[in-house]
């Protein structure tokens, strides 16, 4: 009944949970993990819950923040993080392409993911052109 009152807050909390989990483990948080972190329910029937759309919107917000992190990482001299972010975002994009999103706010957020993918690809391209991009685990002299 009051779900619309909490929609933005839940999306923001889902983003924060997803971002923290990514920063700690470089993995995608599940909806169930987000509900455990927030102390709410997965299913509507059990009470205050996290809607799937709110979870997905939070994940898409995290993707936008990761594209900014990729740029800032290069500025800070961390040249391997953008490569890892690129792999993660490409997998995320592949997963979202499997969904049949209608013309709603979630679809518009997904369209923004395409620009985030492009931004990260440009960062990775610039790193590889300059010879700064190295695959994790590959040794080399400088």
N, C-alpha and C positions, 0 to 999 in steps of 0.2 A: 504494500500500500504506500509506504513512504520511500520506496526505493530511489525515486528520482532525487530526493533530498540528499542522498548519500552517494550518488553515482560518481561525482567528481572526486570526492574524498577517497572512495574505494579505488578508483583508477589511479590516483596519486599514490596511495599506499601500496597498490600492486606494483607500480613502477619502482617505488623505493625498495620494496622487498626484492624485486627482480634485479635491480641494480646492485644492491649489497651482495646478493648471492653471486652475481656475475663477478664482481670485484674480488670476492673471496675465493671462488673456485673456477671461474670462467666457464660456468655451465648455465643452462637455462633452468630457472625455477619452475616447478610445476604449480598448477592451480592449487593442488592439495597442500603443497608446502607453503604457499602464500597464506592459505586459510589457517594453517597451523601457526605461522608467524604472527598473524593478526588476531588469532583466538576467535575466529568466526567459523561458520559452517560452509560446507561445499554445496549442500542441497537446500533448496528453498523450503522444503517441508520441515526442516529441522530448526528454522529460525533465521536470524540475520545471516545472510550468506554473501558469497562473492559470485556475482554473475559471470558467465564465461566471456561476455562482451567487455566487462570491466577489466577482467584479467588480461585479455588480448590487447586492449587499449593501453594498459600499463606496460605490457611487453613492447609495444610499438613505441611508446615514449622512451623506454630504455634504449631502443635502437637509435633513436635520434641523439640521445645523450652519448652513446658509444661512438657515434660519428664525430662528435665534438671531442671526445676523449682521444680518438685517433690523431686528430690534428694537434691537440695539446701534448700528446706523448712525444711526437716528433720534435716539437718545440723544446721539450724537456730532455731530449737526447735519447729517448727510449724508442729505438727503431724496430724492435721485434713486436711490440704490442699492436701496432696497426695491422700487421700481418695476421695475428691471432684474432683481432677484432674483425678483420675482413672475412676470415673463414667462418666465424660465428654468425656474422650478419648474413652471409650468403646462404648458410644453412637455414637461418630463420626465414629469409625471403623464400627459399624453396618450400618451406612448410606453409607459409601463408599463401603461396600460389595454389596449393591444393584445396584451399577453402573456397567455397562459393559465396563470396561476400556480395551483398546487395548494395544498392546505392544509398548508404547510410553513413553516419559519422565514422564507423569503423573502417569502411571502404576508403574514405578520404584519408584516414590516418595511414592505411596501408599504402596508398598512393605516395604518401610522404616517405615511406620506407624505400621506395625506388630511388628517390633523390639521395637518401642517406647511403645507399649502396654505391651510387655513383660518386659521391663525395669521398667515401673510403677508398674506392678503386683509384681515384685520382691521387690520393695520398700514397697508396702502395705503388702506383706507377711512378710517381716522382721519386720515391725511395729507391726503386729498382733502377731507374735511369741514372741516379747519382751513385749507384753501387753501395747503398747503405742497407738495403734489404737483404737479410740473411735468414734462411730457413732455420727454425729451431733445431739445435743439435748439430748443425754443420759448423765445423771448425774452420778457421781461416786466419791468415795473417793480415795484419793491417799495414 
